[in-house]
Amino acid sequence: MNLNHNRCMRFISRLQVFVIMSVCCLQVTAQKTEIEIHQINVGNGDGALIKLYDNSVDPVYTIVIDGGLRSSSNKFLPYLKKELPDIPGKVGKKKINWVILSHNHQDHFNGLIQLFKDPDFVVERITDQGGYSITEGSYVLPLKVPMNSNSVPFITPAKGKKTPQPALIGYVNAVKHINDQSKKITKTDITRVIGFDTSTKTFQNISLPTVGGVAVSMICIAANAYTRGNSATTARNIGNLNANNFSYGWILQFGQFRFYTGGDLGGIGGGYTDQETPMAKYLKGAYPSSYPLDGSETTKKFEGHVCLIKTNHHGSTNSSDADFLASMAYSAIVTSAGKHARWKIPTVEFVNRVADNRSFGAKQGIYFTQLYDYGSEKALTRANAMFAGKKKPYDYIPPPKDETDQFSFVFVVQKSTTFEVSKGVPKTVDITAESVFNVFRVSTSANKKDRQHFFQCHKPSL
């Protein structure tokens, strides 16, 4: 009896060691050296999460860009809580290294208000339009702001108004709230990250932690109705003072990979400042040589190529014009929009522009967080007719059966990627030499991660 008991205990002990070793091995294999860009289905508005992994299980740096409307919090915040690890020693507390508000419209900042009020989140840095100080007791908005063709109000007023939107006051109060609760853990005030210096009218490159020894940076290319490459002394056409004109535009660069996100910047009439034309011109100078890998025109050089773009202004009539799309020469495009019968975005006109855009490679990915028909504005029907069943990778997230479902498209860029160029023939590339990336549709609720496509994007020379 005792002998059998001892044998049993020795077997259990060996089994425990095996399990522990197996878990350790799984943890090692779970380490990543990559960047992930999560375009989250927040419904109406925008919401994105960027995670940097440097040979690590948990991200070494995280960025949140926008948060959708207040109603998006039932999708946005649960998604973040699942994707972000706990702060060591602080169970349930989630750290975000940098929060960016692209511009002062409610379908971008209301979800951030909910995030900032949630006691589970801690924020280190923030970028927004400013106009207030992040120090205790200094959260006062100016009631009136100066405006002329060559200056910018810190707080963009509502259309035709000289005072801030009341909801924006709620945003600033929420910033105070998140600063207070973050100080309890970090012991310091939130740091303001300046993408654009309003005094000197100069743009900034924001350096991030390296990934696998490769530099990562956020390059600010548009802000406050200025565009990088334009003369800072040139008076800007600020149109009707719509906050969209003051959106931040960024290029996330990791080796050869480039991702563009630009809030609700416009370029086609409607009183919007045309920032798409000068942005495209700047990018052609910044990225003069790109040769497609995933297509037939591999010897043709494309200037201004950006691997992945987040559509300006949710695919509206007044954004992402044909010249801009052609100049960006993207490999994949993702549009963030929800079901809003008054806005009716993305529009059929935008879908047609995407369909007509010249392809950088043979396969050009087209993704929508949501896509609907609105009466005569049948964007879903048009997109299905133009893209479904064709060679172009195409997907959208259908209306969830359960409102608790959290979905996203995730674009994964690895430092080193091995893939099969032909049957049984592997190839390994480094992100410093060639840009390649994967696209996944993710459901955190169902714990599903389905790969949509692998893009062999570009390299700088033949």
VOGU-3710 file (C-alpha; in Angstrom, 3 decimals, decimal comma):
1> mnlnhnrcmr> 0,000/0,000/0,000  2,724/2,463/1,003  4,936/1,272/-1,848  2,187/1,921/-4,374  1,472/5,240/-2,751  5,149/6,247/-3,030  5,292/5,147/-6,663  2,146/7,123/-7,358  3,572/10,216/-5,684  6,826/9,896/-7,664
11> fisrlqvfvi> 4,798/9,610/-10,877  2,722/12,705/-9,976  5,919/14,576/-9,117  7,457/13,692/-12,499  4,187/14,665/-14,181  4,216/18,013/-12,397  7,791/18,656/-13,552  6,796/17,725/-17,106  3,787/20,065/-16,966  5,905/22,889/-15,554
21> msvcclqvta> 8,561/22,362/-18,239  5,857/22,253/-20,899  4,352/25,497/-19,637  7,804/27,091/-19,623  8,371/25,945/-23,182  4,988/27,358/-24,188  5,899/30,669/-22,593  9,158/30,750/-24,528  7,411/30,022/-27,824  4,850/32,748/-27,031
31> qkteieihqi> 7,549/35,411/-27,062  7,174/37,835/-29,955  9,364/40,322/-31,775  6,794/42,245/-33,752  4,370/45,141/-34,010  0,607/44,608/-33,932  -1,885/47,204/-35,203  -5,432/46,509/-33,990  -8,153/48,450/-35,798  -10,990/47,794/-33,367
41> nvgngdgali> -14,629/47,556/-34,346  -15,858/50,358/-32,065  -18,997/50,976/-34,098  -19,222/54,665/-34,999  -15,867/56,430/-34,956  -12,278/55,225/-34,701  -10,409/53,168/-32,149  -7,001/51,539/-32,549  -4,464/49,743/-30,360  -0,788/49,387/-31,304
51> klydnsvdpv> 1,437/46,945/-29,412  5,222/46,564/-29,602  6,829/43,256/-28,611  10,591/42,976/-28,200  11,329/39,259/-27,764  8,690/39,322/-25,044  5,443/37,673/-24,005  3,840/40,980/-23,043  4,075/44,174/-25,084  6,882/46,549/-24,139
61> ytividgglr> 4,915/49,563/-25,372  1,258/50,264/-26,166  -0,512/53,078/-28,006  -4,239/53,812/-28,193  -5,514/56,109/-30,957  -9,073/57,434/-30,453  -11,942/55,598/-28,779  -15,165/55,982/-30,741  -18,446/57,285/-29,348  -19,535/56,792/-25,742
71> sssnkflpyl> -21,650/53,832/-26,844  -18,525/52,120/-28,161  -17,235/51,524/-24,641  -19,042/48,166/-24,474  -16,747/46,996/-27,295  -13,685/49,215/-26,930  -12,874/48,910/-23,226  -13,459/45,132/-22,927  -11,231/44,638/-25,969  -8,422/46,657/-24,380
81> kkelpdipgk> -8,772/44,801/-21,091  -8,372/41,469/-22,870  -5,436/42,594/-24,997  -3,413/44,429/-22,344  -1,547/42,556/-19,599  -1,873/43,427/-15,928  0,703/45,768/-14,450  3,091/43,599/-12,402  1,840/43,511/-8,826  -1,373/45,378/-9,744
91> vgkkkinwvi> -4,025/42,792/-10,579  -6,583/44,096/-13,059  -4,714/47,354/-13,713  -3,779/47,994/-17,358  -1,087/50,415/-18,496  -1,260/52,343/-21,756  1,988/54,084/-22,598  0,517/56,648/-24,992  -2,996/57,809/-25,854  -3,499/59,890/-29,007
101> lshnhqdhfn> -6,673/61,842/-29,740  -6,640/62,570/-33,463  -9,059/65,507/-33,225  -11,850/66,998/-31,164  -14,953/65,220/-32,416  -17,133/63,089/-30,201  -16,908/59,909/-32,280  -13,191/59,957/-31,454  -12,963/61,291/-27,885  -16,127/60,076/-26,128
111> gliqlfkdpd> -14,786/56,531/-25,856  -11,579/57,960/-24,385  -13,656/59,711/-21,728  -14,936/56,285/-20,696  -11,395/54,883/-20,724  -10,038/57,750/-18,614  -12,811/57,315/-16,044  -12,299/53,572/-15,742  -10,207/52,837/-12,616  -8,586/49,824/-14,304
121> fvveritdqg> -6,491/51,960/-16,682  -3,249/53,860/-16,146  -1,921/56,234/-18,816  1,651/57,557/-19,090  1,523/59,969/-22,060  -1,108/61,807/-24,055  -1,341/63,751/-27,315  -4,355/65,919/-28,134  -5,135/69,482/-29,231  -4,049/70,840/-25,852
131> gysitegsyv> -5,246/74,108/-24,376  -4,892/72,999/-20,780  -2,060/71,968/-18,469  -1,695/68,463/-17,093  -0,900/69,541/-13,559  -3,093/69,357/-10,514  -5,662/72,149/-10,437  -4,934/73,406/-13,965  -7,694/71,829/-16,010  -9,429/74,992/-17,187
141> lplkvpmnsn> -10,582/75,473/-20,763  -10,502/78,936/-22,331  -14,018/80,163/-23,081  -12,924/82,031/-26,189  -10,077/81,319/-28,553  -8,355/83,525/-31,142  -8,660/82,463/-34,756  -7,109/83,716/-37,935  -5,629/82,190/-41,064  -2,256/81,530/-39,499
151> svpfitpakg> -2,992/80,598/-35,885  -4,755/77,672/-34,304  -7,129/77,499/-31,356  -5,881/74,989/-28,832  -9,436/73,730/-28,492  -11,180/73,558/-31,834  -14,661/75,077/-31,509  -17,796/73,499/-32,855  -18,745/74,619/-36,357  -19,520/78,335/-36,363
161> kktpqpalig> -18,961/78,662/-32,600  -16,285/80,488/-30,609  -16,513/78,306/-27,528  -15,532/74,654/-26,988  -18,084/71,916/-27,360  -19,591/71,137/-23,937  -18,669/67,470/-24,426  -15,033/68,487/-24,809  -15,097/69,955/-21,321  -16,045/66,443/-20,208
171> yvnavkhind> -12,986/65,139/-22,036  -10,652/67,536/-20,215  -12,213/66,604/-16,873  -11,640/62,950/-17,767  -7,974/63,733/-18,497  -7,722/65,173/-14,990  -9,319/61,991/-13,633  -6,928/59,614/-15,418  -3,990/61,806/-14,405  -4,995/61,589/-10,752
181> qskkitktdi> -5,400/57,818/-10,778  -2,230/57,287/-12,843  -0,228/59,344/-10,346  -1,160/56,862/-7,638  0,893/54,245/-9,480  3,456/56,186/-11,543  3,911/58,981/-8,937  4,155/61,506/-11,805  1,783/63,563/-13,910  0,918/62,389/-17,398
191> trvigfdtst> 3,460/63,590/-19,954  2,266/65,550/-22,969  3,773/64,294/-26,225  4,017/67,083/-28,797  3,624/65,945/-32,395  3,431/69,496/-33,672  4,960/72,580/-32,050  2,335/75,308/-32,394  4,891/78,046/-31,640  7,601/77,118/-34,149
201> ktfqnislpt> 5,199/75,342/-36,568  7,478/72,313/-36,715  6,625/68,612/-36,815  8,125/66,007/-34,523  9,313/62,419/-34,929  8,450/60,442/-31,796  10,918/57,627/-31,083  9,503/54,462/-29,533  11,290/51,443/-28,013  13,195/49,353/-30,550
211> vggvavsmic> 11,795/46,012/-31,667  14,466/43,400/-32,265  17,044/46,180/-32,423  15,114/47,963/-35,210  14,068/51,572/-34,696  10,349/52,321/-34,408  8,942/55,828/-34,706  5,723/57,767/-35,058  6,266/60,541/-37,604  3,768/63,387/-37,346
221> iaanaytrgn> 2,927/64,583/-40,867  -0,252/66,619/-40,305  -1,644/68,692/-37,435  -3,619/71,881/-36,818  -4,337/72,261/-40,559  -0,597/72,254/-41,337  1,060/69,488/-43,330  4,688/68,427/-43,148  6,533/69,710/-46,193  4,435/72,865/-46,488
231> sattarnign> 5,935/76,200/-45,536  5,096/77,045/-41,946  4,580/80,665/-42,928  1,955/79,836/-45,549  -1,522/80,871/-44,465  -3,732/77,819/-44,330  -7,221/77,487/-45,706  -8,970/76,431/-42,528  -12,365/76,334/-44,161  -15,334/76,282/-41,810
241> lnannfsygw> -13,337/75,594/-38,633  -14,445/71,963/-38,687  -12,347/70,001/-36,189  -11,532/67,488/-38,939  -9,186/70,079/-40,436  -7,070/69,951/-37,284  -6,608/66,163/-37,223  -3,241/64,640/-36,521  -1,731/62,535/-39,280  0,975/59,956/-38,473
251> ilqfgqfrfy> 3,264/57,474/-40,168  4,269/54,539/-37,959  7,579/53,283/-39,324  9,231/49,982/-38,429  12,094/49,114/-40,755  10,566/48,979/-44,228  6,995/48,851/-42,926  4,883/52,037/-42,967  1,389/52,587/-41,545  -0,606/55,786/-42,057
261> tggdlggigg> -3,427/57,015/-39,820  -4,932/60,479/-40,129  -8,124/60,879/-38,134  -10,741/62,673/-40,239  -8,484/64,676/-42,552  -10,166/65,717/-45,781  -9,195/66,586/-49,295  -12,267/66,961/-51,488  -14,300/70,140/-51,064  -17,014/70,481/-48,460
271> gytdqetpma> -15,134/73,276/-46,701  -12,329/70,939/-45,701  -8,673/71,854/-45,895  -6,997/69,811/-48,634  -4,210/68,135/-46,696  -4,203/64,941/-48,730  -2,475/66,587/-51,716  0,520/67,993/-49,764  0,749/64,802/-47,668  1,046/62,707/-50,820
281> kylkgaypss> 3,679/65,093/-52,159  5,677/64,854/-48,937  5,530/61,069/-48,863  6,779/60,822/-52,454  9,890/62,675/-51,350  10,243/60,733/-48,110  9,798/57,283/-49,721  11,171/57,550/-53,265  11,818/53,863/-54,049  9,470/50,950/-53,435
291> ypldgsettk> 9,230/47,823/-55,553  6,211/45,490/-55,165  6,801/41,890/-54,176  3,259/40,550/-54,334  2,428/41,213/-57,970  3,433/41,295/-61,587  4,899/44,828/-61,694  7,847/43,942/-59,500  10,283/46,022/-61,538  8,148/49,176/-61,464
301> kfeghvclik> 9,137/51,739/-58,843  6,381/53,332/-56,742  7,034/56,606/-54,910  5,282/57,539/-51,672  4,226/53,955/-50,996  2,713/53,232/-47,567  2,119/49,567/-46,778  -1,090/49,998/-44,789  -3,418/52,976/-44,476  -6,329/53,700/-42,185
311> tnhhgstnss> -8,844/55,571/-44,317  -9,325/59,277/-43,648  -12,749/60,243/-42,280  -14,268/56,739/-42,328  -14,476/56,611/-46,120  -16,527/59,783/-46,565  -17,273/61,684/-49,771  -14,832/64,448/-48,771  -11,791/62,285/-48,016  -9,417/59,737/-49,537
321> dadflasmay> -9,635/61,166/-53,033  -8,456/59,193/-56,048  -5,092/60,975/-56,357  -4,351/60,478/-52,670  -5,107/56,754/-52,827  -3,050/56,355/-55,983  -0,130/58,309/-54,514  -0,096/56,257/-51,318  0,061/53,064/-53,433  -0,919/50,982/-50,424
331> saivtsagkh> -0,909/47,207/-50,080  -3,832/47,178/-47,634  -6,483/49,663/-46,547  -8,755/49,510/-43,507  -11,823/51,678/-42,964  -13,341/52,242/-39,524  -17,064/53,053/-39,614  -20,283/52,060/-37,906  -24,004/52,056/-38,472  -25,082/55,687/-38,454
341> arwkiptvef> -28,009/56,411/-40,777  -27,304/60,157/-40,911  -23,603/59,831/-41,739  -23,988/56,945/-44,228  -20,273/56,090/-44,275  -18,404/54,579/-45,954  -20,079/55,913/-49,081  -20,592/54,226/-52,437  -18,438/56,960/-53,941  -15,565/55,978/-51,666
351> vnrvadnrsf> -16,006/52,265/-52,468  -15,783/53,130/-56,170  -12,555/55,084/-55,597  -11,008/52,120/-53,799  -12,117/49,795/-56,597  -10,611/52,093/-59,242  -7,336/52,632/-57,381  -4,285/51,189/-59,074  -2,938/48,161/-57,290  0,528/48,215/-55,761
361> gakqgiyftq> 0,725/44,461/-56,104  -1,483/41,800/-57,562  -3,300/41,476/-54,240  -4,448/44,597/-52,467  -6,281/44,082/-49,178  -9,544/45,921/-48,464  -11,019/45,752/-44,963  -13,989/47,438/-43,247  -14,768/47,257/-39,535  -18,446/47,608/-40,487
371> lydygsekal> -20,278/47,984/-43,796  -23,956/48,695/-44,462  -26,539/49,670/-47,054  -28,420/52,901/-46,263  -31,420/53,312/-48,537  -30,047/54,361/-51,903  -26,515/54,534/-50,442  -25,738/50,819/-50,814  -22,054/50,656/-49,878  -22,226/47,016/-48,773
381> tranamfagk> -23,908/45,889/-51,988  -21,405/47,838/-54,071  -18,385/46,543/-52,141  -19,566/42,950/-52,458  -20,021/43,420/-56,192  -16,574/44,977/-56,628  -14,487/42,862/-54,243  -16,208/39,642/-53,107  -14,901/36,567/-54,907  -12,237/38,595/-56,692
391> kkpydyippp> -8,468/38,255/-56,385  -8,291/41,178/-53,951  -8,435/40,107/-50,279  -11,651/41,667/-48,928  -13,461/41,378/-45,618  -15,758/43,263/-43,283  -17,059/42,486/-39,825  -20,769/41,597/-39,966  -23,193/42,871/-37,309  -22,487/40,851/-34,133
401> kdetdqfsfv> -25,188/38,503/-32,887  -24,098/39,335/-29,365  -23,294/42,943/-28,424  -20,568/41,689/-26,095  -18,529/40,412/-29,055  -15,324/42,373/-29,560  -13,850/42,250/-33,049  -10,890/43,782/-34,803  -8,606/43,509/-37,777  -5,033/42,960/-36,614
411> fvvqksttfe> -2,052/43,692/-38,834  1,080/41,865/-37,625  4,578/42,943/-38,692  7,387/40,671/-37,512  11,064/41,566/-37,231  11,912/38,325/-39,051  9,400/36,369/-41,104  9,742/32,922/-42,671  7,227/31,941/-45,311  6,898/29,549/-48,231
421> vskgvpktvd> 7,684/31,173/-51,594  6,786/27,962/-53,396  5,892/24,470/-52,270  8,587/23,257/-49,901  10,789/26,328/-50,481  11,012/28,573/-47,406  12,294/32,149/-47,352  13,237/34,275/-44,367  13,213/38,065/-44,631  14,106/40,829/-42,223
431> itaesvfnvf> 11,881/43,889/-41,883  14,895/46,115/-42,524  15,217/44,638/-46,037  11,634/43,858/-47,092  8,197/44,723/-45,796  5,901/41,750/-45,219  2,897/41,476/-42,895  -0,105/39,338/-41,954  -3,744/40,347/-41,545  -6,055/38,614/-39,068
441> rvstsankkd> -9,701/39,010/-38,165  -9,919/38,596/-34,386  -12,849/37,889/-32,088  -11,720/38,154/-28,496  -15,092/36,936/-27,233  -14,983/33,746/-29,303  -11,196/33,514/-28,887  -10,810/33,217/-32,660  -7,991/34,537/-34,805  -8,438/33,899/-38,520
451> rqhffqchkp> -5,699/34,866/-40,943  -7,046/36,815/-43,897  -3,935/37,271/-45,991  -0,147/37,391/-45,962  1,285/40,364/-47,840  4,667/40,328/-49,501  4,718/44,084/-49,662  7,867/45,847/-50,906  11,583/46,318/-50,782  13,517/49,517/-51,508
461> sl> 15,653/48,181/-54,326  15,785/45,260/-56,740
//
